[in-house]
Structure formats: structure tokens, C-alpha cells
Amino acid sequence: MNLLNTKISIELNMAEAIVIANFLARQNDFKNGTANVDNYEKRALWNLECLLEKVLTEPLINNYGDLLNRAKELLADKEED
């Protein structure tokens, strides 16, 4: 078995998954070839986007914008006083 074909698993919480999926979905620069990414990087990002689309139903709900904003707030680094 080829090591590079071995499947791995990663865990994301829902906030991370939603924010990453949103980021990938709006990255037209890498989709249309104007970003500074190689074909293999573009393929890996597309594959990740497809995997997230398979498991996330949240982008289809009516209040997705609110959910996305809450996810971003959850992940925002808090400034220390």
C-alpha cells in the first residue's frame, strides 16, 4: 500500500468547518487560476471543499449568515488585556 494513498482523519468543530467551507467557497482567485497556487494545491483545496460540502448542511439553512457570524465570533482571537 502506498503511504500517500493512506486515508487520514481530522476533527473540526462545527465553527471551524463552517468558516473553512465559507472561505474555500468564495476563493475565486484559486478557482479561476489567478491566485499564486500550483495545480496540486488547487486540487487539494477543491478536494477539501468537496469533503466539507458532503457533511455540512448548514450553508443551506435560512439563517446561515447568522450562523456563520457566530462561528467567526467563536473562532476570533480575543485580545488579552
C-alpha positions as CSV (number, residue, x, y, z in Angstrom):
1,M,0.0,0.0,0.0
2,N,1.3,3.4,-1.0
3,L,1.7,5.7,2.0
4,L,0.4,8.7,0.1
5,N,-2.9,6.9,-0.6
6,T,-3.4,6.2,3.1
7,K,-6.6,8.0,4.4
8,I,-6.3,10.2,7.5
9,S,-9.0,11.7,9.7
10,I,-9.1,15.1,11.2
11,E,-11.6,16.6,13.6
12,L,-13.0,20.0,13.3
13,N,-15.6,21.6,15.4
14,M,-18.7,22.9,13.6
15,A,-17.5,26.5,13.8
16,E,-14.1,25.6,12.2
17,A,-15.8,23.6,9.4
18,I,-18.3,26.3,8.6
19,V,-15.7,29.1,8.5
20,I,-13.3,27.0,6.4
21,A,-16.0,25.9,3.9
22,N,-17.1,29.5,3.5
23,F,-13.6,30.6,2.9
24,L,-13.0,28.0,0.3
25,A,-16.3,28.6,-1.4
26,R,-15.5,32.3,-2.0
27,Q,-11.9,31.9,-3.2
28,N,-12.4,32.6,-6.9
29,D,-8.7,33.6,-7.2
30,F,-7.6,30.0,-6.8
31,K,-10.6,28.6,-8.8
32,N,-10.0,30.8,-11.8
33,G,-6.3,30.4,-11.7
34,T,-5.3,33.9,-10.8
35,A,-4.0,33.1,-7.3
36,N,-0.4,32.0,-6.7
37,V,-1.2,28.4,-6.1
38,D,0.0,25.4,-8.0
39,N,-2.3,22.8,-9.6
40,Y,-1.7,20.3,-6.9
41,E,-2.5,22.9,-4.2
42,K,-5.7,23.9,-6.1
43,R,-6.7,20.2,-6.3
44,A,-6.1,19.7,-2.6
45,L,-8.2,22.8,-1.7
46,W,-11.0,21.7,-4.1
47,N,-10.9,18.2,-2.5
48,L,-11.2,19.7,1.0
49,E,-14.1,21.9,-0.1
50,C,-15.9,18.9,-1.6
51,L,-15.4,16.9,1.6
52,L,-16.9,19.8,3.7
53,E,-19.8,20.2,1.3
54,K,-20.6,16.5,1.8
55,V,-21.0,16.8,5.5
56,L,-22.3,20.4,6.0
57,T,-26.0,21.1,5.5
58,E,-25.7,24.4,7.4
59,P,-25.0,26.6,4.3
60,L,-28.5,25.6,3.0
61,I,-30.4,26.9,6.0
62,N,-32.2,30.3,6.0
63,N,-30.2,31.8,8.8
64,Y,-26.8,30.7,7.5
65,G,-25.4,34.2,7.6
66,D,-26.1,34.5,11.3
67,L,-24.6,31.1,11.9
68,L,-21.5,32.0,10.0
69,N,-21.1,35.2,12.0
70,R,-21.5,33.3,15.3
71,A,-18.9,30.7,14.1
72,K,-16.5,33.6,13.3
73,E,-17.0,35.1,16.7
74,L,-16.3,31.8,18.4
75,L,-13.0,31.5,16.5
76,A,-11.9,35.1,16.8
77,D,-8.8,35.5,18.9
78,K,-9.6,37.5,22.0
79,E,-7.2,40.3,22.8
80,E,-5.7,39.9,26.2
81,D,-5.8,43.0,28.4
